[in-house]
Amino acid sequence: MHISSKVKVYLALNPTDMRKSINGLSILVEDQLDLNPFSGHLFAFVNRARTIVKVLYYDRNGFALWMKRLEKHNFKWPCSESEVMEIGQRELSWLLEGLEVRQKYAHERLEYSAIF
């Protein structure tokens, strides 16, 4: 799977019932997160125990679902009062490796609109 740098990653911050598959998760994206499941962006969900992550995305002509289950430990899923958090692909990799989404010593992304 090749992911364009334009693809966004959205975390559903509240725990999700992991019995849900593509149809159930795509409905959650549209109804609860108020986002377009056909956008091609990645939508990540975690269970209550924070041991399972599912990532849903639409790829040209159909949905794909990726899952990771930890045999030991938990994902360091962020907490917030909002229902969804947008992160970068780098932060998703950190999360899947067991790190915090906001690394204390990581360089922040810089974006410029013009070159002088």
Backbone as JSON, one array per atom type, in Angstrom:
{
  "sequence": "MHISSKVKVYLALNPTDMRKSINGLSILVEDQLDLNPFSGHLFAFVNRARTIVKVLYYDRNGFALWMKRLEKHNFKWPCSESEVMEIGQRELSWLLEGLEVRQKYAHERLEYSAIF",
  "N": [[0.84, -1.17, 0.0], [0.71, 2.1, -0.95], [0.87, 5.29, 0.37], [-0.19, 8.48, -0.25], [1.31, 11.68, 0.41], [-0.6, 13.55, 0.8], [-2.69, 12.38, 2.05], [-4.74, 12.31, 4.87], [-4.85, 11.51, 8.38], [-7.19, 10.36, 10.6], [-8.1, 10.03, 13.94], [-10.42, 8.24, 15.75], [-11.41, 9.11, 18.8], [-12.88, 8.08, 20.92], [-13.55, 4.85, 22.39], [-14.19, 2.03, 20.24], [-16.47, -0.45, 19.14], [-15.07, -3.39, 18.31], [-16.18, -5.42, 16.88], [-17.31, -4.36, 14.72], [-17.09, -4.03, 11.21], [-16.09, -3.18, 7.9], [-18.51, -1.93, 6.85], [-19.89, -1.04, 9.2], [-17.91, 0.6, 10.41], [-17.5, 2.53, 8.4], [-19.96, 3.8, 8.47], [-19.8, 4.93, 11.04], [-17.73, 6.78, 10.58], [-18.99, 8.58, 8.84], [-21.41, 9.35, 10.21], [-20.86, 9.8, 13.06], [-18.28, 10.98, 13.2], [-18.49, 12.87, 11.3], [-17.28, 12.96, 8.75], [-16.05, 12.22, 5.42], [-16.17, 9.01, 4.32], [-15.31, 8.09, 1.86], [-13.18, 9.58, 1.05], [-10.53, 8.79, 0.87], [-8.8, 9.2, 2.9], [-7.26, 8.08, 5.99], [-8.84, 6.34, 8.61], [-8.75, 5.76, 11.94], [-9.42, 3.48, 14.58], [-9.92, 2.4, 17.96], [-10.15, -0.2, 20.45], [-11.86, -0.57, 23.67], [-10.05, -1.57, 25.59], [-7.72, -0.79, 24.48], [-6.07, -2.4, 22.91], [-6.45, -3.2, 20.37], [-6.32, -1.94, 17.11], [-8.01, -0.62, 14.35], [-7.82, 0.34, 10.98], [-9.41, 2.13, 8.58], [-9.91, 2.72, 5.12], [-10.62, 4.18, 1.91], [-9.86, 2.96, -1.22], [-9.49, 3.8, -4.31], [-11.42, 1.91, -5.68], [-12.78, 0.55, -3.74], [-13.31, -0.29, -0.25], [-10.79, -0.71, 2.26], [-9.53, -2.52, 5.03], [-7.47, -2.49, 7.78], [-5.88, -4.14, 10.47], [-4.47, -4.24, 13.75], [-3.5, -6.19, 16.46], [-2.48, -6.18, 19.74], [-0.56, -8.4, 21.66], [0.43, -8.06, 24.12], [0.62, -5.32, 26.33], [-0.54, -1.89, 25.65], [-2.01, 0.39, 23.27], [-0.97, 3.77, 23.09], [-3.23, 5.64, 23.09], [-4.47, 8.85, 22.31], [-6.18, 11.17, 24.51], [-9.05, 13.22, 24.53], [-11.54, 15.79, 24.58], [-12.9, 16.08, 22.26], [-14.32, 14.23, 19.47], [-12.79, 13.34, 17.41], [-9.45, 13.34, 16.11], [-7.04, 14.87, 14.13], [-4.1, 13.65, 12.76], [-0.68, 13.24, 11.61], [0.86, 11.02, 9.16], [3.27, 10.12, 10.13], [2.9, 10.34, 12.89], [0.9, 8.43, 13.2], [2.37, 6.12, 12.66], [4.11, 6.19, 14.85], [2.24, 5.81, 16.92], [1.32, 3.21, 16.36], [3.63, 1.83, 16.89], [3.78, 1.96, 19.6], [4.32, 4.34, 20.79], [3.8, 7.74, 22.03], [1.49, 10.0, 20.49], [2.13, 12.68, 20.38], [5.25, 13.43, 20.45], [7.72, 14.41, 22.69], [10.26, 15.37, 21.9], [10.2, 15.57, 19.17], [10.56, 17.07, 15.95], [8.55, 19.77, 14.94], [6.23, 20.06, 12.23], [6.91, 22.25, 9.6], [5.47, 24.71, 7.58], [5.48, 26.64, 4.67], [4.43, 29.51, 2.79], [5.57, 31.02, 0.85], [8.65, 31.71, -0.93], [11.43, 33.71, -0.34]],
  "CA": [[0.0, 0.0, 0.0], [1.42, 3.38, -1.01], [0.02, 6.36, 0.87], [0.21, 9.81, -0.67], [1.54, 12.61, 1.51], [-1.81, 14.37, 0.96], [-3.67, 11.61, 2.82], [-4.82, 12.68, 6.28], [-5.15, 10.43, 9.31], [-8.14, 10.77, 11.63], [-8.28, 9.08, 15.02], [-11.66, 8.28, 16.53], [-10.82, 9.1, 20.13], [-13.67, 7.23, 21.81], [-13.44, 3.42, 22.06], [-15.1, 1.51, 19.21], [-16.77, -1.88, 19.18], [-14.24, -4.0, 17.27], [-16.96, -6.35, 16.06], [-17.67, -3.64, 13.5], [-16.18, -4.2, 10.09], [-16.07, -2.06, 6.95], [-19.78, -1.2, 6.79], [-20.15, -0.36, 10.47], [-16.94, 1.66, 10.62], [-17.74, 3.62, 7.45], [-21.11, 4.55, 8.99], [-19.28, 5.74, 12.14], [-16.98, 7.9, 10.0], [-19.93, 9.55, 8.28], [-22.41, 9.84, 11.16], [-20.33, 10.3, 14.33], [-17.11, 11.85, 13.01], [-18.9, 13.87, 10.31], [-16.26, 12.98, 7.71], [-16.39, 11.45, 4.22], [-15.4, 7.76, 4.3], [-14.82, 7.85, 0.5], [-12.16, 10.6, 0.77], [-9.19, 8.21, 0.71], [-8.05, 9.42, 4.13], [-7.23, 6.95, 6.91], [-9.65, 6.51, 9.82], [-8.26, 4.77, 12.9], [-10.31, 3.2, 15.7], [-9.31, 1.57, 19.0], [-11.13, -0.8, 21.37], [-11.85, -0.02, 25.03], [-8.81, -2.0, 26.27], [-6.62, -0.19, 23.71], [-5.19, -3.47, 22.44], [-6.75, -3.43, 18.95], [-6.53, -0.77, 16.25], [-8.44, -0.87, 12.98], [-7.67, 1.5, 10.11], [-10.29, 2.02, 7.42], [-9.7, 3.72, 4.07], [-11.18, 3.87, 0.59], [-8.76, 2.91, -2.18], [-9.91, 3.85, -5.72], [-12.65, 1.22, -6.07], [-13.32, -0.23, -2.64], [-12.78, -0.06, 1.09], [-9.8, -1.63, 2.81], [-9.5, -2.47, 6.49], [-6.22, -3.01, 8.33], [-6.03, -4.31, 11.9], [-3.33, -4.7, 14.55], [-3.87, -6.59, 17.81], [-1.33, -6.38, 20.61], [-0.64, -9.55, 22.55], [0.83, -7.55, 25.42], [0.68, -3.86, 26.37], [-1.66, -1.13, 25.1], [-1.68, 1.55, 22.45], [-1.02, 5.03, 23.83], [-4.24, 6.41, 22.36], [-4.65, 10.15, 22.95], [-7.48, 11.51, 25.11], [-9.5, 14.58, 24.25], [-12.99, 15.91, 24.68], [-13.46, 15.98, 20.92], [-14.52, 12.85, 19.03], [-11.83, 12.98, 16.37], [-8.2, 14.1, 16.09], [-6.27, 14.71, 12.9], [-2.66, 13.53, 12.98], [0.05, 12.92, 10.4], [1.22, 9.62, 8.96], [4.39, 9.84, 11.02], [2.34, 10.14, 14.22], [0.23, 7.13, 13.18], [3.43, 5.11, 12.8], [4.53, 6.21, 16.26], [1.17, 5.21, 17.71], [1.31, 1.76, 16.12], [4.85, 1.29, 17.48], [3.69, 2.04, 21.05], [4.76, 5.66, 21.27], [2.8, 8.79, 22.13], [1.26, 10.74, 19.25], [2.88, 13.93, 20.51], [6.56, 13.15, 21.01], [8.29, 15.59, 23.33], [11.45, 15.87, 21.23], [10.05, 15.51, 17.71], [10.48, 18.36, 15.27], [7.23, 20.08, 14.41], [6.17, 20.27, 10.79], [6.91, 23.65, 9.18], [4.89, 24.92, 6.25], [5.67, 28.0, 4.21], [3.59, 29.84, 1.64], [6.36, 31.72, -0.17], [10.11, 31.71, -0.8], [11.91, 35.06, -0.62]],
  "C": [[0.89, 1.23, 0.0], [0.47, 4.47, -0.6], [0.6, 7.69, 0.45], [0.43, 10.71, 0.54], [0.33, 13.51, 1.75], [-2.89, 13.66, 1.78], [-3.58, 12.02, 4.29], [-5.16, 11.44, 7.11], [-6.06, 11.0, 10.4], [-8.27, 9.67, 12.67], [-9.65, 9.3, 15.64], [-11.23, 8.09, 17.98], [-11.59, 8.24, 21.13], [-13.5, 5.76, 21.42], [-14.54, 2.97, 21.11], [-15.28, 0.02, 19.41], [-16.03, -2.55, 18.01], [-14.94, -5.13, 16.52], [-17.39, -5.69, 14.76], [-16.61, -3.89, 12.43], [-16.34, -2.99, 9.17], [-17.38, -1.27, 6.96], [-20.04, -0.4, 8.06], [-19.19, 0.79, 10.73], [-17.14, 2.82, 9.66], [-18.95, 4.45, 7.87], [-20.69, 5.44, 10.16], [-18.54, 6.97, 11.62], [-17.94, 8.98, 9.54], [-20.83, 10.17, 9.34], [-21.82, 10.46, 12.42], [-19.17, 11.28, 14.15], [-17.39, 12.97, 12.02], [-17.83, 14.08, 9.23], [-16.7, 12.09, 6.56], [-15.56, 10.18, 4.16], [-14.82, 7.45, 2.92], [-13.66, 8.79, 0.12], [-10.78, 10.03, 0.47], [-8.31, 8.44, 1.93], [-8.14, 8.18, 5.02], [-8.02, 7.3, 8.17], [-9.29, 5.39, 10.78], [-9.18, 4.7, 14.11], [-9.59, 2.28, 16.68], [-10.42, 0.98, 19.87], [-10.95, -0.22, 22.77], [-10.56, -0.37, 25.78], [-7.56, -1.42, 25.62], [-5.58, -1.23, 23.28], [-5.4, -3.77, 20.96], [-6.96, -2.1, 18.25], [-6.99, -1.27, 14.89], [-8.33, 0.43, 12.21], [-8.48, 1.23, 8.85], [-9.91, 3.09, 6.4], [-10.33, 3.23, 2.77], [-10.06, 4.0, -0.43], [-9.3, 2.73, -3.59], [-11.25, 3.19, -6.01], [-13.23, 0.35, -4.96], [-12.66, 0.11, -1.32], [-11.74, -1.12, 1.44], [-9.79, -1.44, 4.32], [-8.23, -3.17, 6.97], [-6.4, -3.09, 9.84], [-4.71, -4.75, 12.55], [-3.83, -4.99, 15.95], [-2.6, -6.84, 18.61], [-1.57, -7.58, 21.52], [-0.3, -9.16, 23.98], [0.93, -6.04, 25.3], [-0.56, -3.22, 25.74], [-1.13, -0.04, 24.17], [-1.82, 2.8, 23.31], [-1.95, 6.0, 23.09], [-4.47, 7.74, 23.05], [-6.07, 10.32, 23.5], [-7.79, 12.96, 24.79], [-11.01, 14.62, 24.41], [-13.66, 15.85, 23.31], [-13.56, 14.5, 20.51], [-13.46, 12.39, 18.05], [-10.61, 13.89, 16.47], [-7.49, 13.82, 14.78], [-4.78, 14.67, 13.26], [-2.0, 13.25, 11.63], [0.37, 11.44, 10.31], [2.37, 9.21, 9.88], [3.89, 9.54, 12.43], [1.56, 8.82, 14.31], [1.25, 6.01, 13.33], [3.92, 5.03, 14.24], [3.52, 5.48, 17.12], [1.16, 3.69, 17.58], [2.55, 1.08, 16.69], [4.85, 1.38, 19.01], [4.14, 3.36, 21.63], [3.58, 6.62, 21.36], [2.67, 9.5, 20.77], [2.06, 12.04, 19.26], [4.19, 13.64, 21.22], [7.2, 14.44, 21.49], [9.44, 16.2, 22.52], [11.36, 15.84, 19.71], [10.01, 16.93, 17.13], [9.07, 18.57, 14.75], [7.32, 20.33, 12.92], [6.11, 21.79, 10.52], [6.34, 23.75, 7.78], [5.02, 26.39, 5.89], [4.8, 28.25, 2.99], [4.37, 30.54, 0.54], [7.85, 31.58, 0.12], [10.57, 33.11, -1.16], [13.11, 35.03, -1.48]]
}
